[in-house]
Amino acid sequence: MAKKKSSKKGSNLGKILYLIAAVLGVVAIVMMFVDTVKIPDTKVLGETIEGEGYSGLKVAFGYKEDDVAIFKFSFMGLLPYILVLAGVVLTLVNTFAKKNNKILDFVSVGLLIVAGVLFFIMPNFIVFADTLAGKIAAEIDYELTVGAIIAAISAIASAAVVLTKVLLKK
């Protein structure tokens, strides 16, 4: 019997979807270097002072300003990046496997969705230092910025692409 040509085409579509999901995951990881939280803008004497932003690296690993600790290491600040990385690795494993494993797909989707949700609540994961500067910083309500929002959307979109691939059965 002759092989169907469409099966080869379907397999290529599946690999393309996996690679798109991996690229979206990498985008989420790269957002670690972009501001993820910031101090809100304030008005003083009718003049608006722009708040300072902090990258995902500073939120996750801590931050010192002029040798005074403001943030400390936060495992929960690092966790979304670890989850996205794990989701990307599982997606790439499935991309290059001879036969796709649906369990890996669903684990990858779960990891990516949880990471996306955690990115949206990133300001809650800041661990403040026990210094005076850290105590003052703890009194501020931090806002989400573009880095965390893009990371969250990329992680959830990556999960959606993997789920689409699973639903297409290709």
C-alpha positions in Angstrom: 0.0 0.0 0.0 1.1 3.5 -0.7 1.6 5.9 2.2 -0.6 8.9 2.5 1.1 12.2 1.7 -1.2 14.0 4.2 0.4 12.3 7.2 3.8 13.8 6.4 2.1 17.2 6.0 0.3 16.8 9.3 3.4 15.8 11.1 5.1 19.0 9.8 2.2 21.1 11.0 2.5 19.6 14.5 6.2 20.3 14.6 5.6 23.9 13.4 3.0 24.4 16.2 5.4 23.0 18.8 8.2 25.3 17.6 5.8 28.3 17.7 4.9 27.3 21.3 8.6 27.1 22.2 9.4 30.5 20.7 6.5 32.0 22.7 7.9 30.4 25.8 11.3 31.8 25.1 9.8 35.2 24.7 8.3 34.8 28.2 11.7 33.8 29.6 13.4 36.8 27.9 11.0 39.1 29.7 13.0 38.4 32.9 15.3 41.2 31.7 12.5 43.7 31.2 10.7 45.7 34.0 8.1 43.5 35.5 7.0 45.6 38.5 7.2 49.3 39.2 6.4 51.9 41.8 3.3 53.8 40.7 3.6 57.3 39.4 3.0 60.0 42.0 2.0 63.7 41.9 3.9 66.1 44.0 3.0 69.8 43.9 1.2 69.3 40.6 4.2 67.6 39.0 4.1 63.9 38.1 7.1 61.8 39.2 7.5 58.6 37.3 7.9 55.5 39.4 11.0 53.3 39.1 10.7 49.9 37.4 12.3 46.6 38.5 13.1 43.7 36.2 12.2 40.1 36.8 15.8 39.4 37.7 15.6 42.0 40.5 12.3 40.6 41.8 13.5 37.0 41.7 17.1 37.3 42.9 17.1 40.4 45.0 18.2 44.0 44.5 20.7 46.3 46.3 20.9 50.0 45.8 24.1 51.7 47.0 25.0 48.5 49.1 21.6 48.7 50.8 19.4 45.7 50.2 15.9 46.4 49.1 14.7 43.1 47.8 15.8 39.6 48.8 15.7 36.3 46.8 12.1 35.3 46.0 11.5 31.7 45.0 8.0 32.6 43.9 9.4 35.4 41.8 11.7 32.8 40.1 9.1 30.0 39.8 7.1 31.4 36.8 10.4 31.5 34.7 11.3 27.9 35.8 7.8 26.7 34.9 8.0 28.3 31.5 11.4 26.8 30.9 10.1 23.4 31.9 7.1 23.8 29.6 9.4 24.8 26.7 11.7 21.9 27.3 8.8 19.4 27.3 7.5 21.0 24.2 10.8 20.6 22.4 11.2 17.0 23.6 7.8 16.3 22.0 8.8 18.1 18.9 11.7 15.9 18.2 10.3 12.6 19.6 9.4 9.9 17.1 5.9 9.6 18.6 4.2 12.4 20.4 3.3 11.9 24.1 0.0 13.4 25.0 0.9 13.3 28.7 3.9 15.6 28.0 1.6 17.9 26.1 -0.8 18.2 28.9 1.9 18.7 31.5 3.4 21.3 29.3 0.1 23.1 28.9 -0.4 23.0 32.7 3.0 24.4 33.4 2.6 27.2 30.9 -0.8 28.2 32.2 0.3 28.2 35.8 3.3 30.3 34.9 1.1 32.8 33.0 -1.1 33.2 36.0 1.9 33.7 38.3 3.3 36.4 36.0 0.0 38.3 36.4 0.4 38.4 40.2 4.2 39.0 40.2 4.0 42.1 42.6 2.8 39.8 45.3 6.0 37.8 45.2 8.5 40.6 46.1 10.4 39.7 49.3 11.6 42.8 51.0 14.9 43.1 52.9 15.0 43.7 56.6 16.7 47.0 56.1 15.0 50.4 56.6 14.9 50.8 52.8 13.3 47.4 52.5 10.7 48.3 55.1 9.9 51.5 53.3 9.7 49.7 50.0 7.3 47.2 51.5 4.8 50.0 52.2 4.4 50.7 48.4 1.8 49.1 46.2 3.7 47.9 43.2 2.2 47.8 39.7 2.6 45.2 37.0 4.5 46.5 33.9 5.0 45.5 30.4 7.5 42.7 31.0 5.2 40.7 33.3 2.2 41.3 31.0 4.0 40.1 27.9 5.5 37.1 29.7 2.1 36.1 31.0 0.4 36.5 27.6 3.3 34.6 25.9 3.2 31.8 28.3 -0.6 31.4 28.0 -0.4 31.7 24.2 2.3 29.0 24.2 0.0 26.8 26.2 -2.9 27.5 23.7 -0.7 26.6 20.8 0.3 23.3 22.4 -3.3 22.6 23.2 -4.3 23.4 19.6 -1.7 20.9 18.4 -3.2 18.2 20.7 -6.7 18.9 19.6 -5.7 18.7 15.9 -4.3 15.2 16.6 -1.5 15.8 14.1 
